[in-house]
Amino acid sequence: MSQPPQPPQQPPRPEDAPQGFGAPQQPPAPGFGAPQEPPAGGFGAPTPPPPAGPPSTPPPPAYGYPQAPGTLPPAAPPGYGYPQNPQQQPGYGYPGQPGPAGYGYPAQPPTQPMQPQPGMPGAPGPGGGKKLNAQLTIIIAAVVAVALIVGGGIWYATKDNGKSDAKSGDSGGAKGDAGGSATGGGGKEKAPANTSAKVLFQTPQPKVTDLTAVHGSWLTDKVYAKSGVKEIVGYDPAKGTQLWKLPLTGNVCQSTAHVSADGKTAFAFETQENGAKYASCTEVAGLDLNTGKLLWQADIKGANGDRKTRFDEVTLGAGTVAAGGLDGGAAWDLNTGKELWKPTTTADQCKDVGYGGGDALVAVRKCGDYQKPTINIQPLDPKTGQPASTYKMMPGIQYAHIVSTSPLVLAADVGDSAGDGSGISDFFSVDAKSGKLLARIPAPGDKYAASCDSTSVEKCTMVTAGNGKLYVPTEQHENAGGSGSIGRTNEIVAFDLATGRPVPGKADAGDGYTLYPMRMDGNNVIAYKDAPYDKGTQVVSIDGGSLKSTLLLENPADRAVRDAITSFSPKYSEMRYGNGRLYLGAVLLSKPYSASDADKKFLFMATGTG
């Protein structure tokens, strides 16, 4: 591997300035510690197709960005018109991909041959059966080409050996692992006899004088646990009675949603070193959720030994707790706290900036120039940290996000083309064993509602992967349901991870509802449905094959209950569902604006069917 250029001097980090958590955090929402969603860029009614007939001029060529060896040719970026997030990071400098047709749901390739039209050879009517002149031949060829591009949704031609594929780097390696299954099922969550839910319990927001982080919500069969101000508390998942309390020296600043089979997890919390004005996110710990026992606590001294290493993220993958940040990554055994590796920077300026967890452990490794890094995605041996394979992301991408480690699915905002602050313009399906790209799936920000924190590795919401597929919600659009329509709606669509092709069908939210994936449940998808003003929000199970929805839970439509529930945004809150119960938790707390505002602020709440 060639040596990349050395990075410039890292920007200074004053000791007396608030350190934050390494990556820009989302601003709080008024009253509930999570920012409100920006106004969606509505699609309005579908744009009617252009009049039939060949175009007068051929379509313009794709943007002429120089391509690295082995990369696929980019196409024009999607349209803009969606509100820009002020926290969006600088552009990556690589052009984006065109968005699929309609409301973000790609049209299927044509399955029937084109029928002869009047005036074409073999067609009835005037002119049929005559030879085509050269100009008409060119025009017809252009029409067919455009039809194939639009109909195929995500099919793009390559110049390699004159072949074409569906943005597949090498789909021959792991079709068995990433190929989409035609069936769903295998989930644990079943529809109860009565799906009507009630509020089980709720906890008011504790008093705070400033913006306060309370990251961390975990659910097992025995406990629901939530971080608070300098503590984590475990509750009976059905009754809400307190089971245990774990005091901490600082607030939980980073957490992972992953929980081991025996109910253990990890988090990071703040400490205030001698002489420091502000607390820093330096302490990593393992926690037994069922008992409330702190398994271990660890930190890492910096290279010069004068301060502790600050971590921006923490995760749990295959029994290993891993934390990453600007200084590199470290890891510990979940059960014992044994240090497995510590932050290092190689001679070619490579370091782990973050990890994705779950059934596997995957590192995002940055190398070279600070402003224009090379980003490698490396599935790791969870006990040694040695990479099993490496996938090198295309030049110009500055931040990579891990949506899933098994299957391995990545996201990035290529060329800063998402335009909505979501951090996603494209998804990438990768064979973890070989490190080869299986498919690149365009997901322009004005058509899809999935989101990843701009600089974080694993903080992606409203998207999930499993069953050989990627499940993504479309943006809201006007409901085309006819005269009875009362509002906007959206869908969840799926893509085959082996080929990148759209999967037939879609899960409709319904008139006035908005549907977002939460997690996989076997081969099914657990999804949250925001509701119109006069209805209760819902949780549904979507069959991973047919995309048919089954209602699991419907919350009360009562105004006070609805206001409390909808204050927890699907994008900025911690949502957990299990055993017929929905838990909603805040991640940031803010000082109330007034006494009446304080009464409407909750740290968390739970609803359920029984």
C-alpha positions as CSV (number, residue, x, y, z in Angstrom):
1,M,0.0,0.0,0.0
2,S,1.5,3.3,-1.0
3,Q,2.2,5.8,1.8
4,P,-0.3,8.7,1.9
5,P,0.9,12.2,2.5
6,Q,1.4,13.3,6.1
7,P,-1.5,15.3,7.6
8,P,-1.1,18.9,8.7
9,Q,-0.9,19.8,12.3
10,Q,-4.0,18.7,14.2
11,P,-6.1,21.7,15.2
12,P,-5.5,22.6,18.9
13,R,-8.0,21.7,21.5
14,P,-7.9,24.2,24.4
15,E,-8.0,22.6,27.8
16,D,-10.3,25.2,29.1
17,A,-12.9,24.9,26.3
18,P,-15.9,22.5,26.5
19,Q,-14.7,19.3,24.9
20,G,-18.2,18.0,24.0
21,F,-18.2,14.4,22.9
22,G,-15.9,14.6,19.8
23,A,-18.7,14.8,17.2
24,P,-21.2,17.5,16.8
25,Q,-24.3,16.6,18.8
26,Q,-27.8,17.3,17.5
27,P,-29.4,20.4,19.1
28,P,-32.2,19.7,21.7
29,A,-35.8,20.1,20.8
30,P,-37.8,22.7,22.7
31,G,-38.9,21.0,25.9
32,F,-37.8,17.4,25.4
33,G,-34.0,17.4,24.8
34,A,-34.2,16.5,21.1
35,P,-34.3,18.9,18.2
36,Q,-37.4,19.2,16.1
37,E,-37.3,18.0,12.6
38,P,-36.7,20.6,10.0
39,P,-39.6,21.1,7.6
40,A,-39.6,18.3,5.1
41,G,-39.0,19.1,1.5
42,G,-42.4,18.1,0.3
43,F,-42.7,16.4,-3.0
44,G,-46.2,17.6,-3.8
45,A,-48.1,15.7,-6.5
46,P,-46.0,13.4,-8.7
47,T,-44.5,15.2,-11.6
48,P,-46.3,14.1,-14.8
49,P,-44.2,12.3,-17.4
50,P,-43.0,14.3,-20.4
51,P,-44.9,14.0,-23.7
52,A,-44.2,10.8,-25.6
53,G,-41.6,11.0,-28.4
54,P,-37.9,11.1,-28.6
55,P,-35.9,13.9,-27.0
56,S,-34.7,16.7,-29.3
57,T,-31.2,16.4,-27.8
58,P,-29.5,13.5,-26.1
59,P,-29.1,13.7,-22.3
60,P,-26.0,15.4,-21.0
61,P,-23.0,13.3,-20.0
62,A,-22.2,12.5,-16.3
63,Y,-20.1,14.8,-14.3
64,G,-16.5,14.5,-15.3
65,Y,-14.8,13.8,-12.0
66,P,-11.6,11.9,-12.4
67,Q,-12.0,8.3,-11.4
68,A,-9.7,6.1,-9.3
69,P,-8.9,2.7,-10.6
70,G,-11.7,0.2,-10.1
71,T,-14.3,2.8,-9.1
72,L,-17.6,3.2,-10.9
73,P,-18.6,6.2,-13.0
74,P,-20.6,8.8,-11.1
75,A,-23.7,10.4,-12.4
76,A,-25.3,13.8,-11.9
77,P,-26.3,14.6,-8.4
78,P,-29.9,14.8,-7.4
79,G,-31.8,18.0,-7.3
80,Y,-31.5,20.3,-4.3
81,G,-34.5,22.2,-2.8
82,Y,-34.3,20.4,0.6
83,P,-33.4,22.6,3.6
84,Q,-29.7,22.5,4.4
85,N,-28.7,21.4,7.9
86,P,-26.5,24.1,9.4
87,Q,-24.4,21.4,11.0
88,Q,-23.6,19.6,7.7
89,Q,-20.0,19.0,7.3
90,P,-17.9,20.3,4.3
91,G,-18.6,18.5,1.0
92,Y,-16.7,15.4,0.0
93,G,-16.1,16.6,-3.4
94,Y,-17.4,13.6,-5.2
95,P,-20.6,13.9,-7.4
96,G,-23.6,12.1,-6.2
97,Q,-25.8,9.6,-7.9
98,P,-29.2,10.3,-9.5
99,G,-32.2,9.6,-7.5
100,P,-34.8,6.9,-8.4
101,A,-38.1,7.9,-9.9
102,G,-41.3,8.9,-8.1
103,Y,-41.3,9.4,-4.4
104,G,-37.9,7.8,-3.9
105,Y,-39.1,4.3,-4.8
106,P,-37.1,3.1,-7.8
107,A,-39.2,1.9,-10.7
108,Q,-38.7,-1.7,-11.9
109,P,-36.9,-2.5,-15.1
110,P,-39.2,-3.1,-18.1
111,T,-40.2,-6.8,-18.2
112,Q,-42.0,-6.6,-21.6
113,P,-40.4,-5.9,-25.0
114,M,-41.3,-2.5,-26.5
115,Q,-44.2,-2.7,-28.9
116,P,-43.8,-1.4,-32.4
117,Q,-45.2,2.1,-32.7
118,P,-46.7,3.8,-35.7
119,G,-44.0,4.8,-38.1
120,M,-41.5,2.2,-36.8
121,P,-40.5,-0.9,-38.9
122,G,-43.1,-3.6,-38.7
123,A,-45.7,-1.3,-37.1
124,P,-49.1,-0.8,-38.6
125,G,-50.1,2.5,-39.9
126,P,-48.3,5.0,-42.2
127,G,-44.7,4.5,-42.6
128,G,-44.6,1.0,-41.1
129,G,-42.2,-1.4,-42.7
130,K,-39.9,1.2,-44.3
131,K,-36.2,1.4,-43.7
132,L,-35.0,3.8,-41.0
133,N,-32.7,6.6,-42.0
134,A,-29.6,7.3,-39.9
135,Q,-31.1,10.2,-37.9
136,L,-34.2,8.3,-36.9
137,T,-32.1,5.3,-35.9
138,I,-30.0,7.5,-33.5
139,I,-33.2,9.0,-32.0
140,I,-34.8,5.6,-31.3
141,A,-31.6,4.4,-29.7
142,A,-31.5,7.4,-27.4
143,V,-35.2,6.8,-26.4
144,V,-34.4,3.1,-25.6
145,A,-31.4,4.1,-23.6
146,V,-33.3,6.7,-21.6
147,A,-36.1,4.1,-21.0
148,L,-33.7,1.6,-19.7
149,I,-32.0,4.1,-17.3
150,V,-35.3,5.3,-15.9
151,G,-36.9,1.9,-15.7
152,G,-33.9,0.3,-14.1
153,G,-33.7,2.7,-11.3
154,I,-30.1,2.1,-10.2
155,W,-28.5,0.5,-13.3
156,Y,-25.4,2.2,-14.5
157,A,-23.0,1.3,-17.3
158,T,-19.3,0.9,-16.8
159,K,-16.5,1.0,-19.2
160,D,-14.6,-2.0,-17.9
161,N,-14.2,-4.5,-20.7
162,G,-17.3,-3.1,-22.3
163,K,-19.5,-4.7,-19.7
164,S,-22.3,-3.3,-17.6
165,D,-23.6,-4.2,-14.1
166,A,-25.7,-2.8,-11.3
167,K,-22.9,-1.0,-9.5
168,S,-21.7,-4.3,-8.3
169,G,-18.0,-4.3,-7.4
170,D,-17.8,-8.1,-7.4
171,S,-21.0,-9.8,-6.6
172,G,-19.5,-13.3,-7.1
173,G,-18.0,-13.5,-3.6
174,A,-20.8,-13.5,-1.1
175,K,-24.2,-13.9,-2.7
176,G,-25.1,-16.5,-0.1
177,D,-24.5,-13.9,2.7
178,A,-26.0,-10.8,1.2
179,G,-28.6,-12.1,-1.2
180,G,-32.1,-11.0,-0.5
181,S,-34.5,-13.7,0.9
182,A,-38.0,-13.8,-0.7
183,T,-39.5,-14.6,2.7
184,G,-39.8,-12.9,6.1
185,G,-40.6,-14.4,9.4
186,G,-38.5,-15.8,12.2
187,G,-39.3,-12.8,14.5
188,K,-40.0,-12.9,18.2
189,E,-42.5,-10.1,18.3
190,K,-46.1,-11.3,17.8
191,A,-49.4,-9.3,17.6
192,P,-51.4,-9.5,20.8
193,A,-55.1,-10.2,20.9
194,N,-55.7,-6.5,21.8
195,T,-53.3,-4.0,20.2
196,S,-54.6,-1.0,22.1
197,A,-51.8,0.4,24.3
198,K,-51.8,2.6,27.4
199,V,-49.2,4.6,29.3
200,L,-47.4,2.2,31.6
201,F,-45.1,4.7,33.3
202,Q,-43.1,7.9,32.7
203,T,-40.4,9.8,34.5
204,P,-40.3,13.6,34.5
205,Q,-37.1,15.3,33.4
206,P,-34.7,15.9,36.3
207,K,-33.7,19.6,37.0
208,V,-30.8,20.8,34.9
209,T,-29.3,24.2,34.5
210,D,-27.6,23.6,31.2
211,L,-27.6,21.3,28.2
212,T,-27.0,17.8,29.7
213,A,-26.3,14.5,27.9
214,V,-28.2,11.4,29.1
215,H,-27.3,8.9,26.4
216,G,-28.3,5.3,26.9
217,S,-31.5,3.2,26.9
218,W,-31.4,-0.5,27.1
219,L,-34.0,-3.3,27.1
220,T,-33.8,-6.9,28.2
221,D,-36.5,-9.4,29.2
222,K,-35.9,-8.4,32.8
223,V,-35.2,-4.7,32.9
224,Y,-35.5,-1.4,31.1
225,A,-32.5,0.8,32.0
226,K,-32.1,4.5,31.3
227,S,-29.3,7.0,32.1
228,G,-30.1,10.1,34.0
229,V,-28.1,12.9,35.6
230,K,-24.9,11.1,36.8
231,E,-26.7,7.8,37.2
232,I,-28.2,4.8,35.4
233,V,-31.4,3.3,36.8
234,G,-33.0,0.0,36.0
235,Y,-36.8,-0.4,36.0
236,D,-39.3,-3.3,35.9
237,P,-40.2,-3.3,32.2
238,A,-43.9,-3.7,32.8
239,K,-44.5,-1.9,36.1
240,G,-41.8,0.8,36.0
241,T,-40.8,0.1,39.6
242,Q,-37.1,0.8,40.3
243,L,-35.0,-2.4,40.4
244,W,-31.5,-0.8,40.9
245,K,-29.6,2.4,40.7
246,L,-26.0,2.9,39.6
247,P,-24.4,6.3,40.7
248,L,-21.7,7.7,38.5
249,T,-19.1,10.4,38.8
250,G,-20.3,12.0,35.6
251,N,-23.0,11.9,33.0
252,V,-23.2,9.1,30.4
253,C,-21.8,10.8,27.3
254,Q,-21.7,7.9,24.9
255,S,-23.5,4.5,24.8
256,T,-24.4,1.6,22.5
257,A,-27.8,0.1,21.9
258,H,-26.2,-3.4,21.5
259,V,-26.8,-5.8,24.4
260,S,-25.2,-9.3,24.7
261,A,-27.3,-12.4,25.0
262,D,-26.8,-12.5,28.7
263,G,-27.9,-8.8,29.2
264,K,-24.6,-7.0,29.3
265,T,-23.7,-3.7,27.5
266,A,-21.2,-0.8,27.6
267,F,-21.2,3.0,27.9
268,A,-18.8,5.9,28.4
269,F,-19.1,8.6,31.0
270,E,-17.5,11.9,31.9
271,T,-14.9,12.6,34.5
272,Q,-13.2,15.9,35.5
273,E,-9.5,15.7,35.7
274,N,-7.4,17.7,38.1
275,G,-7.1,21.3,36.9
276,A,-9.7,20.9,34.1
277,K,-12.6,23.3,34.0
278,Y,-14.9,20.9,32.1
279,A,-15.6,17.2,32.3
280,S,-14.4,15.0,29.4
281,C,-15.7,11.7,28.0
282,T,-12.9,9.5,29.1
283,E,-14.3,6.6,31.2
284,V,-15.5,3.4,29.5
285,A,-17.4,0.7,31.5
286,G,-19.2,-2.6,31.2
287,L,-22.6,-3.0,32.8
288,D,-24.8,-6.0,33.7
289,L,-28.2,-4.7,33.0
290,N,-30.1,-7.4,34.8
291,T,-28.4,-6.8,38.1
292,G,-27.2,-3.2,37.8
293,K,-23.6,-4.3,38.6
294,L,-20.8,-2.2,37.1
295,L,-18.5,-4.9,35.7
296,W,-15.4,-2.8,35.2
297,Q,-14.3,0.8,34.5
298,A,-11.3,1.7,32.4
299,D,-9.5,4.7,30.7
300,I,-6.5,5.2,28.6
301,K,-3.6,7.6,29.3
302,G,-2.4,9.6,26.3
303,A,0.9,9.0,24.7
304,N,2.6,11.6,26.9
305,G,0.8,10.4,30.0
306,D,-0.5,13.9,31.0
307,R,-4.2,13.4,30.2
308,K,-6.7,10.7,29.5
309,T,-7.8,9.8,26.0
310,R,-11.2,11.2,25.1
311,F,-13.6,9.0,23.2
312,D,-16.3,10.1,20.8
313,E,-18.1,6.7,20.4
314,V,-18.4,3.3,22.1
315,T,-19.9,0.1,20.9
316,L,-20.2,-3.6,21.6
317,G,-19.4,-6.2,19.0
318,A,-18.9,-10.0,19.3
319,G,-18.1,-9.7,23.1
320,T,-15.7,-6.8,22.7
321,V,-16.2,-3.2,23.9
322,A,-14.6,-0.8,21.5
323,A,-14.3,3.0,21.7
324,G,-13.0,5.4,19.1
325,G,-12.1,9.1,18.7
326,L,-9.7,11.6,17.3
327,D,-6.8,9.9,19.1
328,G,-7.6,6.4,17.8
329,G,-9.4,3.4,19.1
330,A,-9.2,1.1,22.1
331,A,-10.9,-2.2,23.1
332,W,-11.7,-4.3,26.2
333,D,-13.2,-7.7,26.9
334,L,-16.9,-7.2,27.9
335,N,-16.9,-9.6,30.8
336,T,-13.5,-8.9,32.4
337,G,-12.5,-5.4,31.2
338,K,-9.2,-6.8,30.0
339,E,-7.5,-4.3,27.7
340,L,-7.3,-5.8,24.2
341,W,-5.7,-2.9,22.4
342,K,-5.1,0.9,22.8
343,P,-5.1,3.9,20.5
344,T,-2.2,3.9,18.1
345,T,-1.3,5.9,15.0
346,T,0.9,4.2,12.4
347,A,3.8,5.7,10.4
348,D,1.3,6.4,7.5
349,Q,-1.0,8.2,9.9
350,C,-3.6,5.5,10.2
351,K,-5.9,5.2,13.2
352,D,-9.3,3.7,14.2
353,V,-11.8,6.6,14.6
354,G,-14.8,4.5,15.4
355,Y,-16.4,1.0,15.3
356,G,-19.6,-0.7,14.4
357,G,-20.8,-3.5,16.7
358,G,-23.5,-6.2,17.0
359,D,-22.8,-9.7,15.8
360,A,-19.4,-8.5,14.5
361,L,-16.9,-5.8,15.1
362,V,-15.9,-3.4,12.2
363,A,-13.5,-0.5,12.3
364,V,-13.5,2.7,10.3
365,R,-9.8,3.5,9.9
366,K,-8.6,6.9,8.6
367,C,-5.2,7.3,7.0
368,G,-3.1,10.1,5.6
369,D,-4.1,13.8,5.2
370,Y,-6.4,15.2,7.8
371,Q,-8.5,17.2,5.3
372,K,-8.5,14.5,2.5
373,P,-8.1,11.1,4.3
374,T,-8.2,7.6,2.9
375,I,-11.0,5.7,4.7
376,N,-10.7,1.9,5.1
377,I,-13.5,-0.3,6.4
378,Q,-12.1,-3.3,8.3
379,P,-14.0,-6.3,9.9
380,L,-11.8,-7.2,12.9
381,D,-10.9,-10.2,14.9
382,P,-12.7,-9.0,18.1
383,K,-10.0,-10.4,20.4
384,T,-6.9,-9.2,18.6
385,G,-8.0,-6.3,16.5
386,Q,-6.5,-7.8,13.4
387,P,-8.4,-7.0,10.2
388,A,-10.0,-9.9,8.3
389,S,-10.4,-7.8,5.2
390,T,-10.3,-4.2,4.0
391,Y,-12.7,-2.2,1.8
392,K,-11.3,1.1,0.7
393,M,-13.9,3.8,0.2
394,M,-13.7,6.0,-2.9
395,P,-11.5,9.1,-2.7
396,G,-13.2,12.3,-1.4
397,I,-15.3,10.7,1.3
398,Q,-14.4,12.2,4.7
399,Y,-16.8,10.4,7.0
400,A,-18.1,6.8,6.7
401,H,-21.0,5.4,8.7
402,I,-21.7,1.8,9.6
403,V,-25.4,0.9,9.3
404,S,-24.9,-2.8,10.0
405,T,-21.9,-5.1,10.6
406,S,-23.7,-8.3,9.7
407,P,-24.6,-7.9,6.8
408,L,-21.9,-5.2,6.3
409,V,-23.7,-2.1,5.1
410,L,-22.1,1.4,5.0
411,A,-23.4,4.9,4.3
412,A,-21.8,8.1,3.2
413,D,-22.6,11.5,1.8
414,V,-20.8,11.3,-1.5
415,G,-20.0,14.7,-3.0
416,D,-22.0,16.5,-0.3
417,S,-25.0,15.7,-2.5
418,A,-27.6,14.6,0.1
419,G,-28.4,18.2,0.7
420,D,-30.4,17.7,3.9
421,G,-27.9,17.0,6.6
422,S,-28.8,13.3,6.7
423,G,-25.1,12.3,6.1
424,I,-26.4,9.8,3.4
425,S,-26.4,10.0,-0.4
426,D,-25.4,6.4,-1.0
427,F,-25.3,3.0,0.8
428,F,-22.6,0.5,0.2
429,S,-23.1,-3.3,0.6
430,V,-19.7,-5.0,1.2
431,D,-18.7,-8.7,1.5
432,A,-17.0,-8.8,4.9
433,K,-14.9,-11.8,4.1
434,S,-13.3,-10.5,1.0
435,G,-13.7,-6.8,1.4
436,K,-15.2,-6.5,-2.0
437,L,-18.0,-4.1,-2.9
438,L,-21.3,-5.9,-3.7
439,A,-23.5,-3.0,-4.6
440,R,-23.7,0.8,-4.3
441,I,-27.2,2.0,-3.7
442,P,-28.0,5.6,-4.4
443,A,-30.3,7.2,-1.7
444,P,-30.5,11.0,-2.4
445,G,-31.5,13.0,0.6
446,D,-34.5,14.6,-0.9
447,K,-36.1,11.2,-1.5
448,Y,-35.1,9.1,1.5
449,A,-35.5,9.8,5.2
450,A,-32.7,7.7,6.8
451,S,-30.1,9.7,8.8
452,C,-26.6,9.3,10.2
453,D,-24.9,11.8,12.5
454,S,-22.6,13.7,10.2
455,T,-19.2,12.7,11.8
456,S,-20.1,9.7,13.8
457,V,-19.5,6.1,12.8
458,E,-22.5,4.2,14.2
459,K,-25.2,6.8,14.9
460,C,-27.6,6.0,12.1
461,T,-31.3,6.0,12.6
462,M,-34.5,5.2,10.6
463,V,-32.7,2.5,8.6
464,T,-32.0,-1.2,9.1
465,A,-30.5,-4.1,7.3
466,G,-31.0,-7.9,7.4
467,N,-32.6,-10.8,5.5
468,G,-30.2,-9.9,2.7
469,K,-31.9,-6.5,2.3
470,L,-31.6,-2.8,3.2
471,Y,-34.8,-1.2,4.4
472,V,-35.1,2.5,3.9
473,P,-38.0,5.0,4.4
474,T,-38.9,7.5,1.7
475,E,-39.4,11.1,2.6
476,Q,-42.9,12.3,3.2
477,H,-45.0,13.3,0.2
478,E,-48.5,14.3,-0.6
479,N,-50.8,11.3,-0.4
480,A,-52.2,10.4,-3.8
481,G,-55.0,8.3,-2.3
482,G,-57.8,10.3,-3.7
483,S,-60.5,12.6,-2.4
484,G,-60.4,11.0,1.1
485,S,-56.7,12.0,1.6
486,I,-56.1,14.0,4.8
487,G,-52.3,14.5,4.7
488,R,-48.8,13.4,3.8
489,T,-47.4,9.9,3.9
490,N,-44.4,7.8,3.0
491,E,-43.3,4.2,2.5
492,I,-40.5,1.8,3.5
493,V,-38.8,0.3,0.5
494,A,-36.1,-2.5,0.2
495,F,-33.0,-3.1,-1.8
496,D,-31.2,-6.4,-2.4
497,L,-27.8,-6.2,-0.8
498,A,-26.2,-8.6,-3.3
499,T,-27.2,-6.6,-6.4
500,G,-28.4,-3.2,-5.2
501,R,-31.6,-3.7,-7.1
502,P,-34.9,-2.5,-5.6
503,V,-37.1,-5.3,-4.2
504,P,-40.6,-5.4,-5.6
505,G,-43.3,-3.9,-3.4
506,K,-43.3,-1.4,-0.5
507,A,-44.7,-1.0,2.9
508,D,-47.2,1.9,2.8
509,A,-47.5,4.1,6.0
510,G,-51.2,4.9,5.2
511,D,-53.0,8.2,4.9
512,G,-51.5,10.8,7.3
513,Y,-49.0,8.3,8.8
514,T,-45.2,8.3,8.5
515,L,-43.3,5.0,8.8
516,Y,-39.7,4.5,10.0
517,P,-37.7,1.3,10.5
518,M,-36.5,0.7,14.1
519,R,-34.7,-2.7,14.0
520,M,-34.7,-6.2,12.6
521,D,-36.7,-9.0,14.2
522,G,-35.6,-12.2,12.6
523,N,-36.3,-11.6,8.9
524,N,-38.9,-9.0,9.7
525,V,-38.7,-5.2,10.4
526,I,-40.0,-3.5,13.5
527,A,-41.2,-0.1,12.4
528,Y,-42.6,3.0,14.2
529,K,-45.6,4.9,12.7
530,D,-46.1,8.5,13.4
531,A,-49.7,9.4,13.2
532,P,-52.0,12.2,12.1
533,Y,-53.2,14.7,14.8
534,D,-56.3,12.7,15.7
535,K,-54.8,9.2,15.8
536,G,-52.4,7.3,18.0
537,T,-48.8,6.4,17.0
538,Q,-48.2,2.7,16.2
539,V,-45.6,0.0,16.1
540,V,-45.9,-2.5,13.3
541,S,-44.0,-5.6,12.1
542,I,-43.2,-5.6,8.4
543,D,-42.7,-9.0,6.8
544,G,-39.2,-8.9,5.4
545,G,-40.2,-10.6,2.2
546,S,-43.7,-9.4,1.2
547,L,-43.4,-6.0,3.1
548,K,-46.9,-6.6,4.5
549,S,-47.5,-4.8,7.8
550,T,-49.0,-6.3,11.0
551,L,-50.1,-4.0,13.8
552,L,-48.4,-4.7,17.1
553,L,-49.3,-1.7,19.2
554,E,-51.4,1.5,18.9
555,N,-51.0,4.3,21.4
556,P,-53.9,6.4,22.7
557,A,-55.0,9.3,20.6
558,D,-55.6,11.4,23.7
559,R,-54.1,14.9,23.3
560,A,-51.9,14.9,26.4
561,V,-50.6,11.4,25.7
562,R,-50.0,12.1,22.1
563,D,-48.1,15.3,22.8
564,A,-45.8,13.5,25.2
565,I,-45.2,10.6,22.8
566,T,-44.5,12.8,19.8
567,S,-42.1,14.9,21.7
568,F,-39.7,12.0,21.3
569,S,-38.5,12.2,17.7
570,P,-37.7,9.0,15.8
571,K,-34.5,10.7,14.6
572,Y,-33.2,12.2,17.9
573,S,-34.6,9.9,20.6
574,E,-33.9,6.4,21.9
575,M,-36.7,4.1,20.8
576,R,-36.8,0.5,22.1
577,Y,-39.6,-2.0,21.5
578,G,-40.0,-5.5,22.9
579,N,-42.7,-7.8,24.3
580,G,-45.5,-5.6,23.4
581,R,-44.0,-2.4,25.0
582,L,-42.6,0.8,23.5
583,Y,-40.0,2.8,25.4
584,L,-39.1,6.4,24.5
585,G,-36.0,8.1,26.0
586,A,-34.4,11.5,25.7
587,V,-30.6,11.9,24.9
588,L,-30.2,15.5,25.8
589,L,-31.9,17.6,28.5
590,S,-32.3,21.3,28.6
591,K,-33.5,23.9,31.1
592,P,-37.3,24.4,30.9
593,Y,-38.4,27.7,29.5
594,S,-41.1,28.1,32.1
595,A,-42.9,26.2,34.9
596,S,-45.6,25.0,32.6
597,D,-42.9,23.8,30.1
598,A,-41.2,21.8,32.9
599,D,-44.4,19.8,33.4
600,K,-44.2,18.6,29.8
601,K,-40.6,17.4,29.9
602,F,-39.9,13.7,30.4
603,L,-36.7,11.7,30.7
604,F,-38.5,8.7,29.3
605,M,-41.9,7.1,29.0
606,A,-43.3,3.6,28.3
607,T,-46.5,2.4,26.7
608,G,-47.8,-1.1,26.2
609,T,-50.6,-3.5,25.5
610,G,-50.5,-5.1,29.0
